[in-house]
Amino acid sequence: MSNVQNFPEELFRRMQSYGRGLPSPEETHEFVDSMIHFLFPMRNFKDARITHLCYEWERLRCLFVDILVSLETLLDESPEALAQCFFDAVPAIHEQLLEEADYFVQCDPAAKSKDEVMLCYPGYYAIVVYRLANELYRMKIPILPRAISEYANSKTGIEIHPGAVIGRHFYIDHGTGIVIGETAEIGNNVKIYQGVTLGAMYVEKSLQNTKRHPTIEDDVIIYAGSTILGGDTVVGRNTIIGGNVWLTESVAPNSIVYHKAEVVIRDQRR
């Protein structure tokens, strides 16, 4: 009983080491939401004014610096310098995201406009957050890229590690249940459907600095429920991977890969 009674004191002592070098979840989520509202104003207000945008740009920068201050002991540069570097990259990221919104409209017959994609599509939202998190990952900012990615995962059910390398014009249809691992490489004009996993053959800490996840070359389509595993696995360009495929070996370009299963339909009255 004495241990139970003393537990709050023990917990308090342990808490002294918690949260050091960690970004605030509330500030992180606010930053993601505010950045998306800034980049795509139709999510937040109809008539964007230049004065508002200028104010919001500076507010976002200050918020980002505050987040980085919590990580300061883990950073190689000052929070201000890193914030400047990141915000310098945002215009190019925005251009790429606008191209991807157009690509969504081209790919999806249900998409009526680019605005609809930006406002409504969880796959597009996941890509937006990935592009921002990947920039932070490449800047070697610790923890924050993953925190941002997991926030998107909680909203969409789509898990894209910020360390994955993804080319231009990436299209996610539906998206729920997609998992893309840290060392996955995806080329240009790739389409992925719900439930796809680009994963490792197995999990072991000694593999931390090795390529564990597959490479998907340009113009590949991967249909729902497929699992592609292994760092040596390469899916060649212009290949179609059918639904529910389990793949652990490389595939030549221009292939069609499918899972052959028998589906029997009969009259239950006989």
C-alpha positions as CSV (number, residue, x, y, z in Angstrom):
1,M,0.0,0.0,0.0
2,S,2.8,2.4,0.7
3,N,4.1,2.1,-2.9
4,V,0.7,3.1,-4.1
5,Q,0.5,6.0,-1.8
6,N,3.9,7.2,-2.8
7,F,3.2,6.7,-6.6
8,P,2.2,10.4,-7.2
9,E,5.6,11.5,-5.8
10,E,7.5,8.9,-7.9
11,L,5.5,10.0,-10.9
12,F,6.4,13.6,-10.3
13,R,10.1,12.8,-10.1
14,R,9.8,10.9,-13.4
15,M,7.9,13.7,-15.0
16,Q,11.0,16.0,-14.5
17,S,12.6,14.2,-17.4
18,Y,9.5,14.0,-19.6
19,G,8.9,16.4,-22.4
20,R,12.5,17.7,-22.6
21,G,13.4,18.2,-26.3
22,L,9.8,17.5,-27.4
23,P,7.6,19.9,-29.4
24,S,4.2,20.8,-27.9
25,P,1.5,18.6,-29.5
26,E,-0.9,21.6,-29.3
27,E,1.5,24.0,-31.1
28,T,2.5,21.3,-33.6
29,H,-1.2,20.7,-34.6
30,E,-1.9,24.4,-34.7
31,F,1.1,24.9,-37.0
32,V,0.0,22.2,-39.4
33,D,-3.6,23.4,-39.5
34,S,-2.7,27.0,-39.9
35,M,-0.1,26.3,-42.6
36,I,-2.7,24.3,-44.6
37,H,-5.3,27.1,-44.2
38,F,-2.7,29.6,-45.3
39,L,-1.6,27.6,-48.4
40,F,-5.2,26.8,-49.4
41,P,-7.4,29.7,-48.2
42,M,-10.7,28.0,-49.4
43,R,-10.4,25.9,-46.3
44,N,-10.7,28.9,-44.0
45,F,-12.0,32.0,-45.7
46,K,-13.3,33.1,-49.1
47,D,-11.8,36.5,-49.7
48,A,-8.1,36.4,-48.8
49,R,-6.6,39.8,-48.3
50,I,-2.9,40.6,-48.8
51,T,-2.7,42.2,-45.4
52,H,-4.1,39.1,-43.8
53,L,-1.8,36.8,-45.7
54,C,1.3,38.9,-44.7
55,Y,0.2,38.9,-41.1
56,E,-0.4,35.1,-41.1
57,W,2.9,34.4,-42.8
58,E,4.7,36.2,-40.0
59,R,2.6,34.5,-37.3
60,L,3.3,31.1,-38.8
61,R,7.1,31.9,-38.8
62,C,7.0,33.0,-35.1
63,L,5.0,29.9,-34.2
64,F,7.5,27.7,-35.9
65,V,10.4,29.3,-34.1
66,D,8.6,28.7,-30.8
67,I,8.2,25.0,-31.7
68,L,11.9,24.8,-32.6
69,V,13.0,26.4,-29.4
70,S,11.7,23.4,-27.5
71,L,14.1,21.3,-29.6
72,E,17.0,23.7,-29.4
73,T,19.4,21.4,-27.5
74,L,19.0,18.9,-30.3
75,L,19.5,21.3,-33.2
76,D,22.6,22.0,-35.2
77,E,21.5,25.5,-36.0
78,S,19.5,28.2,-34.3
79,P,15.7,28.0,-34.4
80,E,15.6,31.3,-36.3
81,A,18.0,30.1,-39.0
82,L,16.2,26.8,-39.5
83,A,12.8,28.6,-39.6
84,Q,14.2,30.9,-42.4
85,C,15.4,27.9,-44.3
86,F,12.1,26.1,-44.1
87,F,10.0,29.1,-45.0
88,D,12.3,29.8,-48.0
89,A,11.3,26.3,-49.2
90,V,7.5,26.8,-48.8
91,P,6.8,28.6,-52.1
92,A,8.4,25.7,-54.1
93,I,6.5,23.1,-52.0
94,H,3.3,25.1,-52.7
95,E,3.9,25.0,-56.5
96,Q,4.4,21.2,-56.3
97,L,1.2,20.8,-54.3
98,L,-0.8,22.8,-56.8
99,E,0.5,20.5,-59.6
100,E,-0.5,17.5,-57.6
101,A,-4.0,18.9,-57.1
102,D,-4.3,19.2,-60.9
103,Y,-3.1,15.6,-61.1
104,F,-5.8,14.4,-58.8
105,V,-8.4,16.1,-61.0
106,Q,-6.9,14.3,-64.1
107,C,-6.9,10.9,-62.3
108,D,-10.2,10.9,-60.5
109,P,-13.4,11.0,-62.5
110,A,-15.3,12.0,-59.3
111,A,-13.1,15.1,-58.8
112,K,-14.9,18.1,-60.3
113,S,-12.3,20.8,-59.5
114,K,-8.9,21.5,-58.0
115,D,-10.7,23.3,-55.1
116,E,-12.7,20.2,-54.3
117,V,-9.5,18.1,-54.1
118,M,-7.8,20.7,-51.8
119,L,-10.9,20.9,-49.5
120,C,-12.2,17.3,-49.4
121,Y,-9.6,14.7,-50.3
122,P,-7.9,12.9,-47.4
123,G,-5.3,11.5,-49.8
124,Y,-4.4,15.0,-50.9
125,Y,-4.3,16.2,-47.3
126,A,-1.8,13.4,-46.4
127,I,0.4,14.4,-49.3
128,V,0.4,18.1,-48.3
129,V,1.5,17.2,-44.8
130,Y,4.1,14.7,-46.1
131,R,5.7,17.4,-48.3
132,L,6.0,19.8,-45.3
133,A,7.3,17.0,-43.0
134,N,9.7,15.7,-45.6
135,E,11.3,19.2,-45.9
136,L,11.9,19.2,-42.2
137,Y,13.2,15.7,-42.3
138,R,15.7,16.6,-45.0
139,M,16.8,19.6,-42.8
140,K,17.6,17.0,-40.1
141,I,15.2,18.6,-37.6
142,P,14.5,15.8,-35.0
143,I,11.1,14.5,-33.8
144,L,9.0,17.3,-35.4
145,P,8.6,15.7,-38.8
146,R,7.3,12.5,-37.3
147,A,5.0,14.4,-35.0
148,I,3.5,16.2,-38.0
149,S,3.2,13.0,-40.0
150,E,1.4,11.2,-37.2
151,Y,-1.0,14.1,-36.9
152,A,-2.0,13.6,-40.5
153,N,-2.2,9.8,-39.9
154,S,-4.7,10.4,-37.1
155,K,-6.9,12.4,-39.4
156,T,-6.7,10.3,-42.6
157,G,-5.6,6.8,-41.7
158,I,-2.7,7.2,-44.1
159,E,0.8,6.7,-42.7
160,I,3.6,8.2,-44.7
161,H,6.9,8.4,-43.0
162,P,8.6,11.8,-43.6
163,G,11.8,10.1,-44.6
164,A,10.2,8.4,-47.6
165,V,11.3,9.9,-51.0
166,I,8.3,10.6,-53.2
167,G,8.5,12.1,-56.7
168,R,6.1,14.6,-58.4
169,H,2.4,13.9,-59.2
170,F,1.7,11.4,-56.5
171,Y,-1.9,10.3,-56.4
172,I,-3.7,8.5,-53.5
173,D,-7.2,7.3,-54.1
174,H,-9.3,6.8,-50.9
175,G,-6.2,6.1,-49.0
176,T,-7.3,4.6,-45.7
177,G,-4.8,2.0,-44.4
178,I,-1.9,3.0,-46.7
179,V,1.5,2.6,-45.0
180,I,4.7,4.0,-46.6
181,G,7.9,3.2,-44.7
182,E,10.9,5.5,-44.0
183,T,13.2,4.2,-46.8
184,A,10.6,3.7,-49.5
185,E,11.3,5.5,-52.8
186,I,8.5,6.4,-55.1
187,G,8.9,7.9,-58.6
188,N,6.8,10.3,-60.6
189,N,3.2,9.8,-61.6
190,V,2.5,6.9,-59.2
191,K,-1.0,6.0,-58.2
192,I,-1.7,4.1,-54.9
193,Y,-5.1,2.9,-53.6
194,Q,-6.3,2.1,-50.1
195,G,-4.8,-0.5,-48.0
196,V,-1.4,-0.6,-49.8
197,T,1.7,-1.3,-47.7
198,L,5.2,-0.4,-48.8
199,G,7.0,-2.1,-45.9
200,A,10.0,-3.9,-44.6
201,M,10.5,-7.7,-44.7
202,Y,11.0,-7.7,-40.9
203,V,11.7,-5.3,-38.1
204,E,15.1,-5.4,-36.4
205,K,17.0,-2.5,-34.8
206,S,20.2,-3.4,-36.6
207,L,18.5,-2.4,-39.9
208,Q,18.1,1.2,-38.8
209,N,20.6,2.6,-41.3
210,T,19.8,0.3,-44.2
211,K,17.2,0.5,-47.0
212,R,14.3,-1.6,-45.7
213,H,11.4,-0.5,-47.9
214,P,10.8,-1.0,-51.7
215,T,11.4,1.3,-54.6
216,I,8.5,2.1,-56.9
217,E,9.5,3.5,-60.3
218,D,7.7,6.1,-62.4
219,D,4.1,5.5,-63.7
220,V,3.3,2.6,-61.5
221,I,-0.3,1.8,-60.3
222,I,-0.8,-0.2,-57.1
223,Y,-4.3,-1.3,-56.4
224,A,-6.1,-1.8,-53.1
225,G,-4.8,-4.2,-50.5
226,S,-1.4,-4.9,-52.0
227,T,1.7,-5.4,-49.9
228,I,5.2,-4.8,-51.3
229,L,8.1,-5.6,-48.9
230,G,11.9,-5.3,-48.8
231,G,14.6,-2.8,-49.5
232,D,15.9,-4.8,-52.5
233,T,12.4,-5.0,-54.1
234,V,12.0,-2.7,-57.2
235,V,8.8,-2.3,-59.1
236,G,9.8,-1.3,-62.6
237,R,8.3,1.7,-64.3
238,N,4.9,1.5,-66.0
239,T,3.9,-1.6,-64.0
240,I,0.4,-2.4,-62.7
241,I,0.1,-4.2,-59.4
242,G,-3.3,-5.7,-58.9
243,G,-5.3,-5.8,-55.7
244,N,-4.3,-8.0,-52.8
245,V,-0.9,-8.9,-54.2
246,W,1.9,-10.0,-51.8
247,L,5.2,-9.1,-53.4
248,T,8.7,-9.6,-52.0
249,E,10.8,-9.6,-55.2
250,S,11.5,-7.2,-58.0
251,V,9.3,-6.8,-61.0
252,A,10.5,-5.8,-64.5
253,P,9.2,-2.6,-66.1
254,N,5.9,-2.8,-68.1
255,S,4.7,-5.8,-66.0
256,I,1.2,-6.7,-64.8
257,V,1.2,-8.4,-61.4
258,Y,-2.0,-9.9,-60.0
259,H,-3.2,-12.3,-57.4
260,K,-5.2,-15.2,-58.9
261,A,-8.0,-16.4,-56.8
262,E,-11.1,-18.4,-57.6
263,V,-14.4,-16.7,-56.9
264,V,-17.4,-19.1,-57.0
265,I,-20.9,-17.9,-57.5
266,R,-23.8,-20.4,-57.2
267,D,-27.5,-20.5,-56.7
268,Q,-28.1,-21.1,-53.0
269,R,-31.4,-22.8,-53.8
270,R,-29.6,-25.7,-55.4
